[in-house]
Amino acid sequence: MNITFRQLRLFLATAETGSVSAAARAMHVTQPTASMQLREISESVGMPLYDIIGRQLHLTDAGHRLAQTARSIVGEWESFEQSIHAMQGLTQGRLRVAVVSTAKYFVPRLLGRFCESHPHIDISLEVLNRDGVVQRLRENRDDLYVMSTPPADMALEDEVFMANPLVLIAPQGHALSARKRLSLSALQGERFLLREKGSGTRLATDRFFLAQNFEPASRLELGSNEAIKEAVAGHLGVAVISRHALKPTELAQDLCILPVSGTPIASLWHLVYPKARQISPIAAVFRNHLLQDAKI
C-alpha cells in the first residue's frame, strides 16, 4: 500500500465528520480534490472504505479499521511533535478531552486555569452522555476522559480526583423539605425523574434504590440534568442529581435538597485513559494539573 500521511489525515477527518465536504474544509482542500484522494486511498487498500447511503457516509469494516489505524498514527505523530516542542522549551500542541455531561459544570473552569498557564495549547472538549464518552474511549479518540463510572471491561489507567456527591432534590417548598431527616420510603408516592439508562448518575441511583429495597411508584426518564432540574422546579417529581449540577441561585429560588437517609450518595470523578496508550506530554501536564487543582 502507498498511502501518504496527509491522505491518512484526510480519511480520518472524513471518518470523524461523516462528510467528504466537511473533511475537505478541515484539510483546506477542494471537495473534488478530497474525493479524488479518497478514491486513491480505497484503490491502494483494495477494498471499499465507505458507502454513501441517502447522503449519509457509512464506513465499511475496512474503513473502521483504517480509521482506527490512522487515529493511532496521527496521535503518535502529535505526541512526537509535542515532545520536540518540550525539548525546545516550547509548550504548544493540542489536548483532546471527553467528559460526561455532568462534568461540564466544573471541567471548563479547570481547563480555563490550565490555559492561563499554557496559552498556546489548543483544547478540544467533547461533552457527551456516558455512552458517547465510553464509545470514544473504546475508539481511543481523545487524550483523557472524565466520568463517574468507567467501564469495567477495559484495561484503564484510572485516577480518582474529586468527590461527586449525589443528592435528592425536590421543588422549593416541598412538603418534606422542612424535615431534618427522612427515609427514602417517605417518597414512595413521588414520581422520580431519572437520567437515561447507562448514565453514571442513573447507575448510582439504581444501586442506591436496590440497597434500600426501594421501587419508585412512578418514573420518568429525561436525557439531561437541565431537563431534570426544570421538571423538578415545575413540580413533575423529585430526582437524584450531582451536587455539581446545582447552582446556588437554583437552590435559593426553585429547588431544595431533601435530607434523605443515605444521601448524599457516594460517587467519585475518575480521570481515565487506556493502559495501552502512552499519553502525550501535554496530556500528562494537564493530568497533573487536574489532580492537583481539583482534589478535595
ZIMOBEL-V834926 format. One line per field, one symbol per residue. ss: DSSP state (H for helix, E for strand, C for the rest). psi: psi as a letter, one per 30 degrees, with the letter a starting at -180 (. if undefined). A space follows every 10 residues. Layout:
# ZIMOBEL-V834926
ss = ???
psi = ???
This chain:
# ZIMOBEL-V834926
ss = CCCCHHHHHH HHHHHHHCCH HHHHHHHCCC HHHHHHHHHH HHHHHCCCCE EEECCEEEEC HHHHHHHHHH HHHHHHHHHH HHHHHHHCCC CCEEEEEEEE HHHHHCHHHH HHHHHHHCCC EEEEEEEECH HHHHHHHHCC CCCEEEECCC CCCCCEEEEE EEECCEEEEE ECCCCCCCCC CECHHHHCCC EEEEECCCCH HHHHHHHHHH HCCCCCCEEE EECCHHHHHH HHHCCCCEEE EEHHHCCHHH HHHCEEEECE CCCCECCEEE EEEECCCCCC HHHHHHHHHH HHHHCC
psi = kikleeeeee eeeeeffgke eeeeeeghll eeeeeeeeee eeeeeglkfl kjjhgkkkkl eeeeeeeeee eeeeeeeeee eeeeeeeggl jlakkkkkll efffffeeee eeeefefifg kkkjjkjlle eeeeeeeefh flelkklfil kfgkjkkjkk fklikklkll kkgkfgffke klleffgefk kkjkllkfle eeeeeeeeee eghkjkfklk klgleeeeee eefghfallk lkfffkkeee ffefllkkik kflkkkllkk jllkefkjll eeeeeeeeee eeefk.
